[in-house]
Amino acid sequence: MRIAILGTRGIPARYGGFETFAEELSTRLVLRGHHVTVYCREPYPDENWRGVHLRCLPALRHKYLETLHHTFVSTLDLLRHPHDVALFCNAANALFTPLPRLAGMGVALNVDGIERHRKKWNLAARCWYLMSEALATFCPNEIVTDAESIRDYYRTRYGRDSWFIPYGAPVGKVAQGPALAQLGLEPERYFLYVSRFEPENNALLVRRAFEQVATNVRLVLVGDAPYAPDYIRAVKDTRDPRILIPGAIYGEGYHELQSHSLAYVHATEVGGTHPALIEALGRGGLVLYLRTRENDEVAGGVGLPFTSEAELAAQMRAVLSMSEAERRALREAAVQRVRERYSWDAVTAAYERLFEHMLRREQTA
């Protein structure tokens, strides 16, 4: 099949969950014999990445319009270079999905979470997301949800079922490399937090909770964001020498940090299934997570939940007081959960079935 993926910043992944998803899915689809194009916002030295064709188009740099502008120009380009099926990412892009559908392509939309709940959006953006939720129920051929709670939301609110396909994650630790040494870290001597520094991801809450814990173990806050300067400034406003804020880290350095942390803190409150949370579990991480229905779905039973700054501080103290055997049991349970539920190969096979289903329907229509 000829498959196009639109609505992300593109690959190689250098931003967030959708970009990781696009990279992992597209490269595996190529290995299964498909031709895959990923639309990208940033220019890349080569037109191909691990067998995936990269189509780099300009994007208007604007907090509220960048995604919509880039997906619009990508959709126009897609109409000029048709594929068999197109996968759009982000519910905000629902408005563009009828165009390739009218051109005879099968179209699926991965809606992610309930994006209008993000604190960074103004009233107009929240209204756009609310409208897009409704459009998502009939503009594409199929909806994809990555968490059962989001699937239930669309069933209850709009009476529309979806294809439930979670994100995936690799299993097992990577070897210790240069990343820890460059940051002055020792294995299992740091708490790790990785996310975009935006209010609903609660980096500030994590920092404040850690500052209440008496320990010589460190906290590493990894992340950045293009449109949240005031919040980032607040996160970095600390005099605690134990706290390290190195900015965004991708690739092998990111995997190395996840593999050798004492514990991983996941504090995101909006969205569906978060790739970083599954990845931390797959690396054998001892995970502390903000209790939401979506996060419970992923880490329930193998992670330690919290609902407030005080509870997170208490869970950090609990991790520090655990025996090595107790930590090992949680880590082994985390890896097993990912093996059973979040294999990237299983995720790829599920999307392949979805694409084949849409293609058959288009051919018989």
C-alpha positions in Angstrom: 0.0 0.0 0.0 1.0 3.6 -0.5 0.5 5.3 2.9 0.7 8.9 3.9 1.0 10.2 7.5 0.0 13.9 8.1 -0.5 16.2 11.1 2.8 15.7 13.0 6.0 17.7 13.0 7.6 14.9 11.1 10.5 12.5 11.6 13.1 11.8 12.8 11.2 12.4 16.1 12.4 15.6 17.7 9.3 16.9 19.6 6.7 14.7 21.2 4.4 11.7 21.2 2.9 12.0 17.7 6.4 12.3 16.2 7.6 9.2 18.0 4.5 7.4 16.9 5.0 8.5 13.2 8.6 7.3 13.3 7.9 3.9 14.9 4.9 3.2 12.7 6.2 4.4 9.4 9.6 2.6 9.6 7.8 -0.7 10.5 5.3 -0.3 7.7 8.3 0.1 5.3 9.8 -3.2 6.6 6.4 -4.8 5.8 6.8 -3.8 2.2 4.7 -0.6 2.1 5.6 2.7 0.6 5.2 5.4 3.3 5.4 9.2 3.1 5.6 11.3 6.3 4.8 15.0 5.9 7.3 17.1 7.9 7.7 20.7 9.0 11.5 20.8 9.4 13.8 20.3 6.5 16.0 17.2 6.6 19.3 16.6 4.7 17.9 13.5 3.0 14.5 12.8 1.4 14.4 9.4 3.1 14.7 8.2 6.7 15.1 4.5 7.2 13.2 3.8 4.0 10.4 6.4 4.7 9.9 9.1 2.2 10.0 12.6 3.9 7.9 15.3 2.4 9.1 18.6 4.0 6.8 21.6 3.6 6.8 25.0 5.2 4.7 25.8 8.3 3.5 29.1 9.6 5.3 29.6 13.0 2.3 30.5 15.2 1.1 28.9 18.5 -2.4 28.5 17.3 -2.1 28.1 13.5 1.1 26.2 12.9 -0.5 22.7 13.0 -3.5 23.7 10.9 -1.5 25.6 8.3 1.0 22.8 7.8 -1.7 20.1 7.6 -3.6 22.2 5.1 -0.6 22.6 2.8 0.3 18.9 3.3 -3.3 17.9 2.3 -3.1 20.0 -0.9 0.2 18.3 -1.7 -1.3 14.9 -1.0 -4.1 15.6 -3.5 -1.4 16.2 -6.1 0.5 13.0 -5.1 -2.3 10.6 -4.2 -1.7 7.6 -1.9 -4.0 4.6 -1.2 -4.6 5.6 2.4 -3.9 8.6 4.6 -3.5 8.8 8.4 -4.1 12.2 9.9 -2.9 12.8 13.5 -4.6 15.3 15.9 -8.3 15.9 16.1 -7.7 19.6 15.2 -7.0 18.4 11.6 -10.5 16.8 11.2 -11.6 19.6 8.8 -9.0 18.5 6.2 -9.8 14.8 6.1 -12.8 15.0 3.6 -10.5 16.3 0.8 -8.4 13.1 0.3 -11.5 11.0 1.0 -13.3 12.7 -1.9 -10.3 12.0 -4.0 -10.8 8.3 -3.4 -8.3 7.7 -0.6 -9.1 5.9 2.6 -8.7 8.3 5.5 -8.2 7.6 9.2 -7.9 10.2 12.0 -6.0 9.5 15.2 -7.8 12.0 17.6 -5.3 11.7 20.5 -6.9 12.9 23.8 -9.4 15.6 24.7 -7.1 18.4 23.5 -9.4 21.2 24.4 -8.6 20.6 28.1 -5.1 21.8 27.6 -4.4 24.9 29.6 -2.3 26.5 26.9 -5.3 27.0 24.6 -7.3 30.2 24.5 -11.1 30.2 24.1 -11.0 30.2 20.3 -8.6 27.2 20.3 -10.8 25.3 22.7 -13.9 26.0 20.6 -12.0 24.7 17.5 -11.1 21.5 19.2 -14.7 21.0 20.4 -15.9 21.5 16.8 -13.2 19.2 15.5 -14.3 16.4 17.9 -17.7 16.5 16.2 -16.2 16.7 12.7 -14.0 13.7 13.5 -17.1 11.5 13.8 -18.0 11.8 10.1 -15.3 13.6 8.1 -12.8 10.7 8.0 -13.6 7.1 7.1 -12.4 5.9 10.5 -11.5 7.3 13.9 -8.5 5.9 15.9 -8.3 6.3 19.6 -5.2 5.2 21.6 -6.9 4.8 25.0 -10.1 3.0 26.0 -11.2 6.0 28.0 -11.0 8.2 24.8 -12.9 5.5 22.9 -15.6 5.5 25.6 -15.7 9.3 25.4 -16.5 9.3 21.7 -19.1 6.5 22.1 -20.9 8.3 25.0 -20.8 11.9 23.7 -21.1 11.3 19.9 -22.4 7.8 19.6 -19.4 6.9 17.3 -17.2 3.9 17.8 -13.5 3.9 16.9 -10.6 1.6 16.2 -8.7 1.3 19.5 -5.0 1.1 18.8 -2.6 2.0 21.6 0.9 3.4 21.3 3.8 1.0 21.5 7.2 0.9 23.2 10.4 -1.0 23.1 11.3 -3.4 25.9 14.5 -3.6 27.8 17.2 -1.2 29.0 19.8 0.3 26.7 23.4 0.2 27.8 24.9 3.1 29.7 26.6 5.5 27.2 27.9 9.1 27.2 24.6 10.8 28.2 24.8 10.2 31.9 28.5 11.2 32.1 27.9 14.4 30.1 25.1 15.4 32.6 27.2 14.4 35.6 24.7 11.6 36.6 25.1 8.2 38.2 22.8 5.2 37.4 19.8 5.0 39.7 20.8 8.2 41.5 18.2 10.5 39.8 14.5 10.9 39.4 13.6 11.6 35.7 10.8 13.7 34.2 10.4 14.0 30.4 7.8 16.1 28.7 7.1 19.4 27.0 7.2 22.2 29.6 3.5 23.2 29.4 1.1 23.7 32.3 -1.0 20.5 31.8 2.3 18.5 31.9 3.0 19.7 35.5 6.8 20.1 35.4 6.5 22.8 38.0 4.5 20.5 40.3 7.2 17.9 39.9 10.0 20.3 40.8 8.2 21.7 43.8 7.4 18.2 45.1 11.0 17.1 44.8 12.2 20.2 46.7 10.3 18.9 49.7 12.2 15.6 49.7 15.4 15.4 51.8 17.8 13.3 49.6 21.1 13.6 47.7 19.5 11.9 44.8 18.9 14.3 41.9 16.0 15.4 39.8 16.4 15.7 36.0 13.7 17.7 34.2 14.0 17.1 30.5 12.0 19.1 28.0 11.1 22.4 26.4 8.2 24.0 24.5 8.1 26.5 21.6 5.2 28.6 22.9 5.3 28.6 26.7 8.2 31.0 27.8 6.5 32.2 31.0 5.8 28.7 32.2 9.3 27.5 31.3 10.8 30.4 33.2 8.7 29.4 36.3 9.9 25.8 36.0 13.6 26.9 35.9 13.2 29.3 38.7 14.9 27.2 41.4 18.1 27.4 43.5 18.1 23.8 44.4 21.5 22.4 43.2 20.1 18.9 43.0 17.8 19.8 40.1 19.2 19.6 36.6 17.2 21.1 33.6 19.2 20.2 30.4 16.5 21.1 27.8 15.2 18.6 25.3 17.0 15.3 24.8 16.2 12.9 22.0 17.3 9.6 20.6 19.9 7.5 22.4 20.4 10.0 25.1 16.7 10.0 26.0 16.6 6.2 26.0 19.7 6.0 28.2 18.3 8.4 30.7 15.1 6.4 30.9 16.9 3.1 31.3 19.1 4.1 34.3 16.8 6.4 36.4 15.9 5.5 40.0 12.3 6.4 39.1 10.4 8.0 36.3 7.8 10.7 37.1 4.9 11.1 34.7 2.7 14.1 35.5 0.7 14.7 32.3 -3.0 15.2 32.9 -4.4 15.7 29.3 -4.2 13.4 26.3 -4.7 9.7 25.5 -2.0 7.1 25.9 1.3 8.9 26.5 4.3 7.3 24.7 6.8 8.5 27.3 4.9 6.7 30.0 4.8 3.4 28.1 8.4 3.8 27.1 9.5 4.3 30.7 7.6 1.1 31.7 9.2 -0.8 28.8 12.6 0.3 29.9 11.9 -1.3 33.3 11.3 2.1 35.0 9.9 2.4 38.4 7.1 4.8 37.5 5.3 7.5 39.6 2.3 8.8 37.7 -0.4 11.4 38.0 -3.7 9.6 38.5 -6.0 10.1 35.5 -8.2 7.5 33.8 -5.8 7.4 30.8 -2.7 7.0 33.0 -4.3 4.4 35.2 -5.1 2.4 32.0 -1.4 2.3 31.2 0.3 2.1 34.5 -2.3 0.9 37.0 -1.0 -1.9 39.2 2.6 -1.5 38.1 3.2 2.2 39.0 2.8 4.4 42.0 0.0 7.0 41.6 -0.3 10.5 43.0 -2.9 13.2 42.7 -1.1 16.2 44.2 2.2 17.8 44.9 2.2 16.5 48.5 1.4 12.9 47.3 4.2 13.0 44.8 6.6 14.1 47.4 5.4 11.2 49.6 5.8 8.7 46.7 9.3 9.9 46.1 10.1 9.3 49.7 8.6 5.8 49.4 10.8 5.0 46.5 13.9 6.1 48.4 12.9 3.9 51.3 12.2 0.8 49.3 14.4 -2.3 49.3 16.1 -3.3 46.0 13.8 -6.3 45.9 10.7 -4.1 46.0 12.0 -1.9 43.3 12.9 -4.9 41.1 9.4 -6.4 41.5 7.8 -3.2 40.2 10.2 -2.9 37.3 9.7 -6.4 36.2 5.9 -6.0 36.4 6.2 -2.9 34.2 8.2 -4.6 31.5 5.8 -7.5 31.5 2.8 -5.1 31.1 4.4 -3.5 28.0 5.2 -6.9 26.5 1.6 -8.0 26.8 -0.2 -4.8 25.8 2.1 -2.3 24.0 4.3 -4.0 21.4 5.1 -1.8 18.5 4.9 -4.7 16.2 1.3 -5.4 17.4 0.5 -1.7 17.0 1.8 -1.7 13.4 -0.2 -4.9 12.6 -3.3 -3.2 13.9 -2.8 -0.1 11.7 -2.1 -2.4 8.7 -5.4 -4.1 9.2 -7.1 -0.7 9.5 -5.6 0.5 6.2 -6.4 -2.8 4.4 -10.0 -2.5 5.7 -10.3 1.1 4.3 -8.7 0.1 1.0 -11.1 -2.8 0.5 -14.0 -0.5 1.2 -12.8 2.1 -1.2 -12.3 -0.5 -3.9 -15.8 -1.9 -3.5 -17.6 1.4 -3.1 
